[in-house]
Amino acid sequence: MLAVGAAGHGWVVTGALALLLAAHVAAAAIGRPPFARATRWTSLAGALAIAAASVLAGGTREIEFATLPIAAACGAGAVLAVRRRRREGAPWPAAEQAVWCAALVLATAPSLLAVAEPARVWLLIGISLITAGAIALTPIPDAWRVRVPSALILAGAALAMGVRVLADPWAAVGDAAAISAAVGAVAVAVILTATATTFAEARLAAGLAAAGVALLATTTLLGAGDDTAAVAVTVALSGAAGVAGAAALGLRRWAALGGVLAVGGMVVVAVGCAVRFLVVAGSPGFEADLWVLAAAGIAVAIAVAALRGAASRRVAVAVGTSLGVAVVLLAAAETYLLAVTTDFAELRTAVTMTMLTAAAYVGAVWRGRLGLGFAVVAAISAAAFGLSAFFAFGVEPVELVTVPPALGGIAYGTRTLARRPEARTWPALGPWLALLLLPSLLYDFVGEAELWRVVALGVVAVGLVVLGAVLKLQAPLVLGSAVVLVHAVAQLWPWISTSYVAVPWWLWLGIGGAVLIFIAARYERRVKQLRAAITAVTSLR
């Protein structure tokens, strides 16, 4: 009781701590009686007991006033003990490494347990990160092996404070402090990687960066719905970090950190854009689409940087898988927008189909490196989105969902014909020409054909006939000719029907007989011409 009562007086606590800590430091520096090992550790234990009693009795206004002097003395004692042992020619004492690390824990842990006041939060995060960066840059002898553990402990303390204030509903600086701690931890990880002497140190730095990215992603998830500008800045910085990390995948020392930054940056971008997308999805305008396009653009930038930075098969497969997930999310997001709003549905459908078609084309061209899965997923996503847009949401005209994939398929088929001389036009171009022409042709028989569609279909079909004849391509020539014939008959049919009714039946009978006589008179010649035409068409590519 007397000890606890005395501990409540500040001057008693200060004097006792000063005396005991001085004895601890002196014992660490001298190492001989009366300042030997026993003096060093008993004085430290006494100081800890007095500090604990003072805190419990309420004699210390802030817990750091009691713990920081002990931590400083403990760290100074570790440094002095190492210097003394080195002067004596002894090897590096491993025990002092543990003492140094314990001093850092003692300097930071009490602040994590105390009330999360703004001043305490910012001081701990700021001082810990600055000190961690300084220690990481300091050329401490490798034999002591305290540089990396010290930086990890201090950066970890900053992250722990960020987690605590983020989870505390009463903390007024929660989001800002958590983001600062996360970004600072990633910066310390970069410094540790740059100064790493072994790959194990680089992997530890990557683990620290992963923890920082996880905190940043969590903060973005919890607070992205409140501040558009903050989310935009976070997304931009995360995207830049992701691109930088992806570009460093080919460097052996930076590979682990680069992977963390690339994946983590993409995760933060996806989380931020997804939360903002859900917040503004029902609002008029293009903001929701812009968040989708931002995420897609950053994903492509990170993928390109990764492919250029590393030539390994594992990276290529990971990039292909990530892009496959991205196109599925893109299609799902735009489908959701079609369901919740009808504004700009035509433009949204056209842009989305174009993007999905481009993704499928790139996946098909790069399937040797990315794998076939990305191209297949993109094609299926495009088909699903197009069918949903036309049949489920009534987006018209149909050409919005048929022309982009048709043009993409024609582009890929043309590339195939150029690279493979033995390739034929029917498998390379036929399905895509049919997709380009036949949906529009159906409107000649179902519903009312609009003038722009009638003219455009006729022009495209005639162009295919000319192109097929000039370049000797069978599929464009045959399909174009068939569409021109059917389209012309369909458009002229009202006139033909009217003329048939107006002209007497016996006149039509006479015209038919004359045609039969004309054909019979030149039958052999017409048969030879027909065979020659069939041979000429079948000989085309």
C-alpha positions as CSV (number, residue, x, y, z in Angstrom):
1,M,0.0,0.0,0.0
2,L,2.9,2.4,0.8
3,A,4.5,1.7,-2.5
4,V,1.3,2.3,-4.4
5,G,0.6,5.5,-2.4
6,A,4.1,6.8,-3.0
7,A,3.8,6.0,-6.6
8,G,1.0,8.5,-6.8
9,H,3.4,11.4,-6.3
10,G,5.0,12.5,-9.5
11,W,8.3,13.6,-8.0
12,V,8.7,10.3,-6.3
13,V,8.1,8.3,-9.5
14,T,10.4,10.6,-11.5
15,G,13.2,10.3,-9.1
16,A,12.9,6.6,-8.7
17,L,12.7,6.0,-12.4
18,A,15.7,8.2,-13.1
19,L,17.8,6.4,-10.5
20,L,16.9,2.9,-11.7
21,L,17.2,3.7,-15.4
22,A,20.6,5.3,-14.8
23,A,21.7,2.2,-13.1
24,H,20.4,0.1,-16.0
25,V,22.3,2.1,-18.6
26,A,25.5,2.2,-16.5
27,A,25.4,-1.6,-16.0
28,A,24.9,-2.1,-19.8
29,A,27.8,0.1,-20.6
30,I,30.3,-1.1,-17.8
31,G,29.3,-4.7,-17.3
32,R,31.4,-5.1,-14.1
33,P,30.5,-5.1,-10.4
34,P,28.8,-3.2,-9.0
35,F,27.2,-2.4,-12.4
36,A,27.1,-6.0,-13.6
37,R,24.3,-8.0,-15.3
38,A,22.3,-8.5,-12.1
39,T,22.2,-4.7,-11.5
40,R,21.1,-4.1,-15.1
41,W,18.1,-6.3,-15.1
42,T,16.9,-5.8,-11.5
43,S,17.0,-2.0,-12.0
44,L,14.9,-2.5,-15.2
45,A,12.4,-4.7,-13.4
46,G,12.1,-2.2,-10.6
47,A,11.5,0.6,-13.1
48,L,8.8,-1.4,-14.8
49,A,7.1,-2.1,-11.4
50,I,7.2,1.5,-10.4
51,A,5.8,2.6,-13.8
52,A,3.0,0.1,-13.7
53,A,2.1,1.1,-10.1
54,S,2.1,4.7,-11.1
55,V,-0.2,4.1,-14.1
56,L,-2.6,2.0,-12.1
57,A,-2.8,4.4,-9.2
58,G,-3.5,7.4,-11.6
59,G,-0.2,9.1,-10.8
60,T,0.7,9.5,-14.4
61,R,-1.4,11.7,-16.7
62,E,-0.3,10.0,-19.9
63,I,0.9,6.4,-20.0
64,E,3.7,7.4,-22.3
65,F,5.3,9.6,-19.6
66,A,6.0,6.4,-17.7
67,T,6.8,4.0,-20.5
68,L,8.9,6.0,-23.0
69,P,11.8,6.7,-20.6
70,I,12.0,3.0,-19.8
71,A,11.9,2.1,-23.5
72,A,14.6,4.7,-24.3
73,A,16.8,3.4,-21.5
74,C,16.3,-0.1,-22.6
75,G,17.3,0.7,-26.2
76,A,20.3,2.8,-25.1
77,G,21.4,-0.1,-22.8
78,A,21.2,-2.5,-25.8
79,V,23.4,-0.2,-27.9
80,L,25.9,0.4,-25.2
81,A,26.1,-3.3,-24.4
82,V,26.9,-4.1,-28.0
83,R,29.6,-1.5,-28.2
84,R,31.2,-2.8,-25.0
85,R,31.2,-6.3,-26.3
86,R,32.7,-5.3,-29.6
87,R,35.5,-3.4,-27.8
88,E,36.2,-6.6,-25.9
89,G,36.5,-8.5,-29.1
90,A,33.4,-10.7,-28.4
91,P,31.0,-11.7,-31.2
92,W,27.8,-9.8,-31.8
93,P,25.5,-10.6,-28.8
94,A,22.2,-12.0,-30.1
95,A,20.5,-11.4,-26.8
96,E,20.9,-7.6,-27.3
97,Q,18.9,-7.8,-30.5
98,A,15.9,-9.1,-28.5
99,V,16.4,-6.3,-25.9
100,W,16.4,-3.7,-28.7
101,C,13.2,-5.0,-30.2
102,A,11.6,-5.3,-26.8
103,A,12.4,-1.6,-26.3
104,L,10.6,-0.7,-29.5
105,V,7.6,-2.7,-28.5
106,L,7.6,-1.0,-25.1
107,A,7.7,2.4,-26.8
108,T,4.7,1.7,-29.0
109,A,2.4,-0.9,-27.3
110,P,1.2,1.3,-24.4
111,S,0.0,4.0,-26.9
112,L,-2.1,1.3,-28.7
113,L,-3.8,0.4,-25.4
114,A,-4.5,3.9,-24.2
115,V,-7.4,6.1,-25.3
116,A,-7.2,6.9,-29.0
117,E,-7.0,10.6,-28.8
118,P,-6.1,12.5,-32.1
119,A,-2.8,13.7,-30.8
120,R,-1.7,10.3,-29.6
121,V,-2.9,8.7,-32.9
122,W,-1.0,11.0,-35.2
123,L,2.1,11.1,-33.0
124,L,2.4,7.3,-32.9
125,I,1.7,6.9,-36.6
126,G,4.0,9.8,-37.7
127,I,6.9,9.1,-35.4
128,S,6.8,5.3,-35.9
129,L,6.8,5.6,-39.7
130,I,9.5,8.3,-39.9
131,T,11.7,6.3,-37.5
132,A,11.0,3.1,-39.4
133,G,12.1,4.7,-42.7
134,A,15.2,6.2,-41.0
135,I,16.2,2.9,-39.5
136,A,15.6,1.2,-42.9
137,L,18.0,3.7,-44.5
138,T,20.6,3.5,-41.8
139,P,23.7,1.3,-42.6
140,I,23.5,-0.8,-39.4
141,P,25.9,-3.7,-39.5
142,D,24.3,-6.8,-40.9
143,A,25.7,-8.9,-38.1
144,W,23.4,-7.3,-35.5
145,R,20.3,-8.0,-37.6
146,V,18.1,-5.3,-36.1
147,R,17.5,-3.0,-39.1
148,V,14.6,-5.0,-40.7
149,P,13.0,-6.1,-37.4
150,S,13.0,-2.6,-36.1
151,A,11.4,-1.2,-39.2
152,L,8.8,-4.0,-39.2
153,I,7.9,-3.4,-35.5
154,L,7.5,0.4,-35.9
155,A,5.6,0.1,-39.2
156,G,3.5,-2.6,-37.6
157,A,2.7,-0.3,-34.7
158,A,1.5,2.4,-37.1
159,L,-0.7,-0.2,-38.9
160,A,-2.1,-1.4,-35.6
161,M,-3.1,2.1,-34.6
162,G,-4.7,2.6,-38.0
163,V,-6.7,-0.6,-37.5
164,R,-7.7,0.5,-34.0
165,V,-9.0,4.0,-35.0
166,L,-10.7,2.6,-38.1
167,A,-12.7,0.2,-35.9
168,D,-13.4,2.8,-33.2
169,P,-16.7,4.5,-34.1
170,W,-15.8,7.4,-31.8
171,A,-12.4,8.2,-33.5
172,A,-12.7,11.4,-35.5
173,V,-9.6,10.8,-37.5
174,G,-10.2,7.1,-38.3
175,D,-10.1,7.1,-42.1
176,A,-7.4,9.6,-42.5
177,A,-5.1,8.0,-39.9
178,A,-5.7,4.5,-41.4
179,I,-4.9,5.6,-44.9
180,S,-1.8,7.4,-43.7
181,A,-0.6,4.4,-41.8
182,A,-1.3,2.1,-44.8
183,V,0.5,4.3,-47.3
184,G,3.4,4.9,-44.9
185,A,3.8,1.1,-44.3
186,V,4.0,0.6,-48.1
187,A,6.6,3.3,-48.3
188,V,8.7,1.6,-45.6
189,A,8.3,-1.7,-47.4
190,V,9.7,0.0,-50.6
191,I,12.7,1.3,-48.6
192,L,13.3,-2.1,-47.1
193,T,13.2,-3.8,-50.5
194,A,15.6,-1.2,-51.9
195,T,18.1,-1.8,-49.1
196,A,17.5,-5.5,-48.7
197,T,20.6,-7.7,-48.6
198,T,18.8,-11.0,-48.9
199,F,15.7,-12.3,-50.6
200,A,14.3,-13.2,-47.2
201,E,14.4,-9.5,-46.2
202,A,12.6,-8.6,-49.5
203,R,9.9,-11.1,-48.7
204,L,9.4,-9.7,-45.2
205,A,9.1,-6.2,-46.8
206,A,6.5,-7.6,-49.2
207,G,4.5,-9.0,-46.2
208,L,4.5,-5.5,-44.6
209,A,3.3,-4.0,-47.9
210,A,0.5,-6.6,-48.0
211,A,-0.6,-5.6,-44.6
212,G,-0.7,-2.0,-45.6
213,V,-2.6,-2.7,-48.8
214,A,-5.1,-4.8,-46.8
215,L,-5.7,-1.8,-44.4
216,L,-6.0,0.6,-47.3
217,A,-8.6,-1.7,-49.0
218,T,-10.6,-2.0,-45.8
219,T,-10.6,1.7,-45.3
220,T,-11.7,2.3,-48.9
221,L,-14.5,-0.2,-48.5
222,L,-15.8,1.4,-45.3
223,G,-15.5,5.0,-46.4
224,A,-15.8,5.1,-50.2
225,G,-19.5,6.0,-50.1
226,D,-18.8,9.3,-48.3
227,D,-16.2,11.3,-50.3
228,T,-15.9,11.1,-54.1
229,A,-12.7,13.1,-54.3
230,A,-11.0,11.0,-51.7
231,V,-11.9,7.8,-53.4
232,A,-10.8,9.2,-56.8
233,V,-7.4,10.1,-55.3
234,T,-7.1,6.7,-53.6
235,V,-8.0,4.9,-56.8
236,A,-5.5,6.9,-58.9
237,L,-2.6,6.4,-56.4
238,S,-3.4,2.7,-56.0
239,G,-3.5,2.3,-59.8
240,A,-0.2,4.0,-60.2
241,A,1.3,1.8,-57.4
242,G,-0.2,-1.3,-59.2
243,V,1.4,-0.4,-62.5
244,A,4.7,0.3,-60.9
245,G,4.6,-3.0,-59.0
246,A,3.6,-4.9,-62.1
247,A,6.5,-3.3,-64.0
248,A,8.9,-4.6,-61.3
249,L,7.9,-8.2,-61.5
250,G,10.8,-9.1,-63.7
251,L,13.4,-7.8,-61.1
252,R,14.2,-10.6,-58.7
253,R,14.7,-8.5,-55.6
254,W,11.5,-6.5,-56.3
255,A,9.3,-9.4,-57.6
256,A,7.6,-10.2,-54.2
257,L,6.9,-6.5,-53.5
258,G,5.9,-5.9,-57.1
259,G,3.4,-8.8,-56.9
260,V,1.9,-7.4,-53.7
261,L,1.6,-3.9,-55.2
262,A,0.1,-5.1,-58.5
263,V,-2.5,-7.3,-56.9
264,G,-3.1,-5.0,-53.9
265,G,-3.4,-2.0,-56.1
266,M,-6.0,-3.7,-58.3
267,V,-7.9,-4.8,-55.3
268,V,-8.1,-1.3,-53.9
269,V,-9.1,0.1,-57.3
270,A,-11.8,-2.5,-57.6
271,V,-13.1,-1.9,-54.1
272,G,-13.2,1.9,-54.4
273,C,-14.8,1.8,-57.9
274,A,-17.3,-0.8,-56.9
275,V,-18.5,1.0,-53.8
276,R,-18.8,4.3,-55.7
277,F,-20.6,2.5,-58.5
278,L,-23.2,1.1,-56.2
279,V,-23.7,4.5,-54.6
280,V,-24.4,6.3,-57.9
281,A,-25.8,3.5,-60.0
282,G,-29.4,4.8,-59.8
283,S,-28.5,8.4,-60.5
284,P,-28.8,10.0,-63.9
285,G,-25.7,10.6,-66.0
286,F,-22.5,8.8,-66.7
287,E,-20.8,8.7,-63.3
288,A,-21.4,5.1,-62.7
289,D,-20.1,4.2,-66.1
290,L,-17.0,6.3,-65.5
291,W,-16.2,4.3,-62.4
292,V,-16.5,1.1,-64.4
293,L,-14.3,2.5,-67.2
294,A,-11.7,3.7,-64.6
295,A,-11.4,0.3,-63.1
296,A,-11.3,-1.4,-66.5
297,G,-8.6,1.0,-67.7
298,I,-6.4,0.6,-64.7
299,A,-6.8,-3.2,-64.9
300,V,-5.6,-3.1,-68.5
301,A,-2.7,-0.8,-67.6
302,I,-1.6,-3.2,-64.8
303,A,-1.9,-6.2,-67.1
304,V,0.2,-4.6,-69.8
305,A,2.8,-3.5,-67.3
306,A,3.0,-7.1,-65.9
307,L,3.3,-8.7,-69.3
308,R,6.1,-6.2,-70.3
309,G,7.8,-6.5,-67.0
310,A,8.0,-10.3,-66.7
311,A,8.1,-13.0,-69.3
312,S,7.1,-16.0,-67.0
313,R,4.2,-18.2,-67.8
314,R,2.8,-17.9,-64.3
315,V,2.5,-14.1,-64.6
316,A,0.9,-14.4,-68.0
317,V,-1.7,-16.9,-66.7
318,A,-2.4,-14.7,-63.7
319,V,-2.9,-11.7,-66.0
320,G,-5.3,-13.7,-68.2
321,T,-7.3,-14.8,-65.2
322,S,-7.5,-11.3,-63.8
323,L,-8.6,-9.9,-67.2
324,G,-11.2,-12.6,-67.4
325,V,-12.6,-11.6,-64.0
326,A,-12.5,-7.9,-65.1
327,V,-14.6,-8.5,-68.3
328,V,-17.2,-10.5,-66.3
329,L,-17.5,-7.7,-63.8
330,L,-17.6,-5.1,-66.6
331,A,-20.5,-6.9,-68.3
332,A,-22.3,-7.5,-65.0
333,A,-22.0,-3.8,-64.0
334,E,-23.3,-2.5,-67.3
335,T,-26.1,-5.1,-67.3
336,Y,-27.1,-3.8,-63.8
337,L,-27.1,-0.2,-65.1
338,L,-29.4,-1.2,-68.0
339,A,-31.7,-2.8,-65.4
340,V,-31.9,0.2,-63.0
341,T,-31.9,3.1,-65.5
342,T,-33.0,3.7,-69.1
343,D,-30.9,6.8,-69.7
344,F,-28.4,6.5,-72.5
345,A,-29.1,2.8,-72.8
346,E,-28.2,2.8,-76.6
347,L,-24.8,4.5,-76.0
348,R,-24.1,2.3,-73.0
349,T,-24.8,-0.8,-75.0
350,A,-22.7,0.2,-77.9
351,V,-19.7,1.1,-75.8
352,T,-19.9,-2.0,-73.7
353,M,-20.2,-4.3,-76.7
354,T,-17.3,-2.6,-78.3
355,M,-15.1,-3.0,-75.1
356,L,-16.1,-6.7,-74.7
357,T,-15.4,-7.3,-78.4
358,A,-12.0,-5.7,-78.1
359,A,-11.3,-7.8,-75.1
360,A,-12.2,-11.0,-76.9
361,Y,-10.1,-10.0,-79.9
362,V,-7.1,-9.3,-77.8
363,G,-7.6,-12.5,-75.9
364,A,-7.8,-14.5,-79.1
365,V,-4.7,-12.8,-80.6
366,W,-2.7,-13.3,-77.3
367,R,-4.1,-16.7,-76.5
368,G,-0.7,-18.3,-76.8
369,R,0.5,-16.3,-73.8
370,L,-2.6,-15.5,-71.8
371,G,-4.3,-18.9,-72.4
372,L,-7.6,-19.5,-74.2
373,G,-9.7,-18.8,-71.1
374,F,-9.6,-15.0,-71.3
375,A,-10.9,-15.0,-74.9
376,V,-13.6,-17.5,-74.2
377,V,-14.8,-15.6,-71.1
378,A,-14.8,-12.3,-73.0
379,A,-16.8,-13.8,-75.9
380,I,-19.3,-15.4,-73.5
381,S,-19.7,-12.1,-71.6
382,A,-20.2,-10.2,-74.8
383,A,-22.9,-12.7,-76.0
384,A,-24.6,-12.7,-72.6
385,F,-24.7,-8.9,-72.4
386,G,-25.9,-8.5,-75.9
387,L,-28.7,-10.9,-75.5
388,S,-29.8,-9.4,-72.2
389,A,-29.7,-5.9,-73.7
390,F,-31.8,-6.8,-76.7
391,F,-34.3,-9.3,-75.3
392,A,-34.5,-8.4,-71.6
393,F,-34.2,-4.7,-71.7
394,G,-35.4,-3.9,-75.2
395,V,-32.4,-1.9,-76.4
396,E,-32.7,-1.1,-80.1
397,P,-31.7,-1.2,-82.9
398,V,-30.3,-4.7,-82.9
399,E,-27.2,-3.6,-84.8
400,L,-25.9,-2.1,-81.5
401,V,-25.3,-5.6,-80.2
402,T,-24.5,-7.4,-83.5
403,V,-22.2,-5.0,-85.4
404,P,-19.4,-4.7,-82.8
405,P,-18.8,-8.5,-82.4
406,A,-19.2,-8.9,-86.2
407,L,-16.6,-6.3,-86.9
408,G,-14.3,-7.9,-84.3
409,G,-14.7,-11.3,-85.8
410,I,-14.1,-10.0,-89.3
411,A,-10.9,-8.3,-88.1
412,Y,-9.7,-11.5,-86.5
413,G,-10.7,-13.6,-89.6
414,T,-8.8,-11.1,-91.8
415,R,-5.8,-11.5,-89.6
416,T,-6.1,-15.3,-89.9
417,L,-6.3,-15.1,-93.7
418,A,-3.2,-12.9,-93.8
419,R,-1.1,-15.1,-91.5
420,R,-2.3,-18.5,-92.9
421,P,-2.4,-18.7,-96.7
422,E,-4.2,-22.1,-96.6
423,A,-7.1,-20.7,-94.5
424,R,-10.5,-20.5,-96.2
425,T,-12.9,-17.6,-96.0
426,W,-16.0,-19.5,-94.8
427,P,-14.6,-20.5,-91.4
428,A,-12.6,-17.3,-91.0
429,L,-15.2,-14.8,-92.2
430,G,-18.5,-16.6,-92.8
431,P,-20.0,-16.6,-89.3
432,W,-19.1,-12.9,-88.7
433,L,-20.5,-11.8,-92.1
434,A,-23.7,-13.6,-91.3
435,L,-23.9,-11.9,-87.9
436,L,-23.3,-8.6,-89.7
437,L,-26.0,-9.0,-92.4
438,L,-28.7,-11.5,-91.4
439,P,-30.1,-9.7,-88.3
440,S,-30.7,-6.6,-90.4
441,L,-32.0,-8.6,-93.3
442,L,-34.7,-10.2,-91.0
443,Y,-36.3,-6.7,-90.6
444,D,-37.3,-7.0,-94.3
445,F,-39.7,-9.7,-93.3
446,V,-40.5,-8.9,-89.6
447,G,-41.8,-5.5,-88.7
448,E,-41.2,-2.3,-90.6
449,A,-37.7,-1.7,-92.1
450,E,-36.4,1.8,-91.5
451,L,-34.9,3.7,-94.3
452,W,-31.4,3.9,-92.8
453,R,-31.3,0.2,-92.3
454,V,-32.5,-0.5,-95.9
455,V,-29.9,1.7,-97.3
456,A,-27.0,0.6,-95.0
457,L,-27.8,-3.1,-95.6
458,G,-27.8,-2.6,-99.4
459,V,-24.6,-0.6,-99.4
460,V,-22.8,-3.1,-97.2
461,A,-24.0,-6.1,-99.2
462,V,-23.0,-4.6,-102.5
463,G,-19.6,-3.6,-101.0
464,L,-19.1,-7.2,-100.0
465,V,-19.9,-8.4,-103.5
466,V,-17.4,-6.0,-105.0
467,L,-14.7,-6.8,-102.4
468,G,-15.2,-10.6,-102.8
469,A,-14.9,-10.3,-106.6
470,V,-11.9,-8.1,-106.5
471,L,-10.0,-10.0,-103.8
472,K,-11.4,-13.4,-105.0
473,L,-12.9,-14.2,-101.6
474,Q,-15.7,-16.7,-101.7
475,A,-17.6,-16.0,-98.5
476,P,-18.1,-12.3,-99.0
477,L,-19.0,-12.8,-102.6
478,V,-21.6,-15.5,-102.0
479,L,-23.1,-14.0,-98.8
480,G,-23.2,-10.5,-100.3
481,S,-24.8,-11.7,-103.5
482,A,-27.5,-13.7,-101.6
483,V,-28.3,-10.7,-99.3
484,V,-28.4,-8.3,-102.2
485,L,-30.9,-10.6,-104.1
486,V,-33.1,-11.3,-101.1
487,H,-33.0,-7.7,-99.9
488,A,-33.9,-6.4,-103.4
489,V,-36.8,-8.8,-103.8
490,A,-38.1,-7.9,-100.3
491,Q,-37.9,-4.2,-100.9
492,L,-39.4,-4.5,-104.5
493,W,-42.0,-7.0,-103.5
494,P,-44.8,-4.5,-103.0
495,W,-44.2,-3.1,-106.5
496,I,-44.0,-6.6,-107.9
497,S,-47.3,-7.6,-106.2
498,T,-49.0,-4.5,-107.5
499,S,-47.8,-5.1,-111.0
500,Y,-48.9,-8.7,-110.9
501,V,-52.4,-7.7,-110.0
502,A,-52.6,-4.9,-112.6
503,V,-51.4,-7.0,-115.6
504,P,-53.8,-9.6,-117.0
505,W,-53.0,-13.2,-116.2
506,W,-52.7,-14.3,-119.9
507,L,-49.9,-11.7,-120.4
508,W,-47.9,-13.2,-117.5
509,L,-48.5,-16.7,-119.1
510,G,-47.1,-15.4,-122.4
511,I,-44.1,-13.9,-120.8
512,G,-43.3,-17.1,-119.0
513,G,-43.6,-19.1,-122.2
514,A,-41.3,-16.8,-124.0
515,V,-38.7,-17.1,-121.2
516,L,-38.9,-20.9,-121.4
517,I,-38.5,-20.9,-125.2
518,F,-35.5,-18.6,-124.8
519,I,-33.8,-20.8,-122.2
520,A,-34.5,-24.0,-124.2
521,A,-33.0,-22.4,-127.4
522,R,-29.7,-21.8,-125.6
523,Y,-29.8,-24.6,-123.1
524,E,-26.4,-26.2,-123.7
525,R,-24.7,-22.8,-123.7
526,R,-26.4,-21.7,-120.5
527,V,-25.5,-25.0,-118.8
528,K,-21.9,-24.5,-119.7
529,Q,-22.0,-20.9,-118.4
530,L,-23.6,-22.1,-115.2
531,R,-21.0,-24.8,-114.7
532,A,-18.2,-22.3,-115.4
533,A,-19.7,-19.8,-112.9
534,I,-20.0,-22.5,-110.2
535,T,-16.4,-23.6,-110.9
536,A,-15.2,-20.0,-110.7
537,V,-16.9,-19.4,-107.4
538,T,-15.8,-22.7,-105.8
539,S,-12.2,-21.9,-106.8
540,L,-12.2,-18.7,-104.8
541,R,-10.5,-18.7,-101.4
